C-alpha cells in the first residue's frame, strides 16, 4: 500500500483508552492543507517522543498510508517516527482566531445532524463538523465501570514497561497509569431545520474535556461539578460553537463528539452602518 507525505492541522485528540496491541491509544483527527478531514488511529500518544508530541491547532508533517484494518475513508496510519511538528500551535485570541476560521472555512460545516448521517449512509463519510443551533444541557452519569478491568490495567502497564526500555538508553519520563474517567459526559443539543427543532445527544470523548474534569476535580474536590458545568453549559455555548463528530470503528452508525471547537462569536452587524450601503 502506497504512502504519502502531508501536512495536517490537528483538531482533535480523544481521551486515551487501553489497547491490547498498543497499550494505550488515542484517536487523532485533523484537516489537510487542501481541506479534507483525516483520522489518525491508533496513536500511542504518550509513547511518542517529546519533540513529536503535538497539540490541538498544531500543524504536523508526516508520512501516512490508508489504514488497512479500518475501512472508514478518512482513517490513516501515521508513521510516528516521521512526525515533524511546527514550532507552536496556531495562535488564538482576536488576532489568531480569524486565521483559524479561514482554515476551518475549507471544511463543510453542517447545521443538521441528520444530513451528516445521510452522508455516511450514502458515501461512508465518518467525520464531520456540526454547528448546533443551541445547547440544551450536559448529562453527567457515573460510568458503569468506573475503574479499569484487570485486562485493561495489564495493557496499560505495558506502556510503563515500554517506556522503561527507552529509559535504559536515556533518562525518560515516567508514565503514570492512565486515570479512567469515572463519569460519562453527553451534550444534549438542538439542530433547527426548516423552523423545526430536532434534539440530539452525543457522548464527549475529547481529551480536553477529560483534562478539564481532572483539573476541576483536583482544584475543587467534591464541588467540581458546578465549575465543570459552567464551562460546558455557559461559557462554551456563548462561543460560535462547533462539534467535530466521528464514528466508532466497530459500530459505524454510532457517532461520538470527538472535539469541541469554540471560536469567539463574530461581532453583531451594526444596523445603522448596514443602512449606509
N, C-alpha and C positions, 0 to 999 in steps of 0.2 A: 504494500500500500504506500503510495507516494506521500511524502511530507512536504510541508511548505513553511516559509518564514513569514510572520505577520506581526504587526503592532496591534495590541489590544488594550483598550481602556477598561480597567476593572470597575465594574458597577456592583458587584455582589460577591460576598463570601458567606456561605451558610455556616451555622454553628456546627463544629465538627461532630462526627459520630464514629463509634468503633467499627473497625473493618478487619475481617479475618486475614485478608491479603495484605493490607497496607497499615495495619494497626489503628490508624485514625485518619479519616479523610474529611475534606470539605468539598462542597460543590462551589465552583467559581464561575461567574458569568460576566460578560463584558460585551463591548462592541468593537468591531474592527474599524480601521480608518475609513473604509468605504461604506460604513453604516449598516453592518449586519450584526445581529446578536449571535454570540458564540458561548457555548458552555464548555468548561474545562473540568473534567471529572474522570477519575478521582485525583485530588491533590492532597498529598500527605503534608499539609502546610507546615506543621510545627517541626518537621524534619528538614525543611528546605533551609539552605544556608542563609545566614542573616542578610547578606547583601542581595539575595534573590527573593526575600520576603516582601511582597508587595502589599499596598494598601488600596482601599477603595479610592477611586478617582486618580489612580496612578497608571500611567502608560507602561506596558511591558512589551518587549520584543522577544520572541521565542520561536522555536520550531514546533509545528503541530502536525498531527495527522488525524484523519477521521477515526473516531472511536470504533474499534472492531466489535465490541460486545454491547454496544449501545446504539440502537438504530434511530434514535432521535436525531433529526437532521442537523441540529446545532451542536451536537456533542462531539468533542475532540479530545484527544490525548495531547497533553503538553509534555515535551521533553524537558523535564525540570532543570537539568544541568545546562540548558541553553538560555534560561531566562536572564534577560538583562533589563533592569528597572530604570526608568527615568529617575533623575536625582530626587524629585519631590512629586507628591500628588498635585493635581491641578488646584490652584488657589480657590478658596471660597470667598464669601463676603460680597459686597456690592460690586467690586471690580472683577472678581473671579467667576461669579455665577453667570454673567452674560455669556462668557466663553463656554462654560459647561452647557448652558442651554442651547447654544449654537450647535454643539456636537450632538446633544440629545435630539435636536430637531431633524437629524438624519434618520431617526427611527420613527416608525408609525406609533402613535400613542392612541389607544382606543378608549372610548368612553362607555363602552358596553361590553361587559364580560361575556355575554352570550355570543358576541361576534368573535371573540378570541377562541371560544370553544368551537364555533363553526369552522374557523380556520384550521384548528387542529384536526377536526374530523375530515375536512376536505383535503388538506395538504400536509398534515403532520407537524405543523409548527407547534413547538412546545416551550417557547419563551415569548413573552410579550409584555409591553408596557401598557398600563391601565391608569387612567386618570379618574378616580372615583368622584361622584358628584358630592357626596358627603359621608363623613364617618359617623356611624350610629353609636359605636361604643367598642370597648375592648373586653373580651371574655377571658377571664383568668381561671384556670381549672387545675387542681392538683393532678400531676401526672399519675397515670395508672401504675407506672413503675418508676418511682422517684429515685431509685438507685440502679447502677449498672448490674446486670446479671453477672454470674461468675465467668461465663464465657466472654462477655464484653470486657470485663476487667482484665482477663488474660490477654485479650487483644490489645488493650491499651498499655499493658505492661511491656508489650513488645516494643513500644515506642521508646520507653526508657532504656531498654536493653540495646536497641539500635543506636540511640544517642550515645551510650557508654562506649560503643565500639569506636565512634568518632573521637571520643574523649581520649582514647589511648594515643592518638596522634597529636591532638591539640586540646587545650582546655576548652571544653564545650559547655554549653548551657545545660543545666539540669532541667528536665522537662517534667513538670508536675503532672500527676494523674488528672486527666480532664474531668472537671466538675460537671456532673449531669444537672441540667436544669430541672428542678422539681415541679415546675409548672408548665402547662401548655398555654400559649397566648394566641388568641384568634381575634382578628379585626372583623367587625360587622360593618358593612358599608352599603351605600345605595349607588346604583347607576340609573340616571334618569334618561329614558329613551322615549322619544315621541310624547313627552309630557307625562309619562308613566314611570313610577319608581319601582325598581327591582332590587331586592335585598340579596346580598351575598355574604359569605363568611369564609375566611381563609386563615390557615394557620401561619403564624410568623416564625420563620426559621433563620432570619437574618442574624449573622454573627453580632452585629451592632446591638440588636435587641437583647441577646444573651449577655453581652458585656454590660449593657445598661442595668439589667436585673442584678448582676453580680455587684456592680458599683453601688447601687442604691441599697442593696441588702447590707453591704459592708458599712455604708455610712449611716444608715437609718435603722438597722436591725429589723425588729418586727414591724416597725412603722414604714416599711419600704413601699407598700402598695400605693398610698396616695401620691407619693412622689413619682412613681413609675407611671401611674395612670395620667397624672398631669402632663407628662411628656407626650404620651401617645394619644390621649383623648383631647388635649387642649393645644399644646404647643405645635405638634406636627400638623394637625388638621388646619392650623392657621396659616400654613405654608401652601404653596402650589403643589400639593402632594401627588406623587406618582408612585405606583406599585410596579415592581418587576416581578412577574409571575412565572413560575416554571413547574413542569410536571415531574412526577416521580417515575423513575425508570421502570420499576416493576408494575406500576399502576398508571398507565399513560393517560387515563381520564381524570386523575386526581391532581389538582393544582395546589401549589404552595405559594405563599408570599415570601419570596426569597430575598427581596431587597426593598427598602423604603427610601425613596429619593424625595428630598424636600427643599426645592428651590424657594426663595422668597417670592411672594406673590408680586406680579407686575403692578406698578402704580396705577391707580384708577385714572381713567382719562378725565381731564377737566372739561365738563360740558361747555363752559364758556369759551375755552380755547378751541374746542372742536367746531363751534359755530362760526369761527373765523374762516374756515376753509370750505 
